[in-house]
Amino acid sequence: MPSGWIKSAEIENEKGHLIWSFDILKPGTRNIAEVLVNAKTGSILSISKENPALQAAEEKADKLKY
């Protein structure tokens, strides 16, 4: 995401793999791109787009976990 900036980053254990999860703000929009990176190899595992409604639902689910 060359034109974006990192909103948040966290290291997670997903399905037995250690990954970095980056939320990157996209300029001119309220959407973010979530980029998952393998913490051991540095390879990009996935890039997904999230709109504000999806972001809010994800934050709510994360709060329920803890």
C-alpha positions in Angstrom: 0.0 0.0 0.0 2.4 2.7 -1.2 0.0 5.6 -0.7 -1.4 4.5 2.7 -0.3 4.7 6.3 -0.4 2.1 9.1 -3.4 2.6 11.5 -2.5 -0.4 13.6 -0.3 -3.4 13.7 -0.4 -6.5 15.9 1.2 -9.9 16.0 -1.3 -12.8 16.1 -1.4 -16.6 16.2 -3.8 -17.6 13.4 -4.5 -21.2 12.7 -1.2 -22.2 14.3 0.9 -19.6 12.3 2.5 -16.4 13.7 1.4 -13.5 11.6 1.6 -9.7 11.5 -1.7 -8.0 10.9 -1.5 -4.4 9.5 -4.5 -2.1 9.1 -3.6 0.4 6.5 -5.6 3.6 5.9 -6.3 4.4 2.3 -6.1 8.1 1.4 -9.4 9.8 0.3 -11.6 7.1 1.8 -12.7 5.7 5.2 -11.8 2.1 4.1 -8.7 0.2 5.2 -6.7 -2.6 3.8 -5.9 -5.4 6.1 -2.5 -7.0 5.2 -1.5 -10.3 6.8 2.2 -11.1 6.7 4.0 -14.3 7.7 6.0 -13.2 10.8 8.8 -15.8 10.0 9.3 -15.3 6.3 7.9 -11.8 5.7 5.7 -13.0 2.8 2.3 -11.4 2.3 -0.4 -13.9 3.0 -3.5 -11.8 2.1 -4.8 -8.3 1.5 -8.4 -7.6 2.2 -10.5 -4.4 2.0 -12.7 -3.4 4.9 -15.3 -0.7 5.0 -16.3 1.2 8.2 -19.2 -1.2 9.0 -16.9 -4.3 8.7 -14.2 -2.6 10.8 -16.8 -1.9 13.6 -18.0 -5.4 13.6 -14.4 -6.8 13.8 -13.6 -4.4 16.7 -16.7 -5.6 18.6 -15.9 -9.2 18.0 -12.3 -8.6 19.3 -13.6 -7.0 22.5 -15.8 -10.0 23.2 -12.7 -12.3 23.0 -11.1 -10.5 25.9 
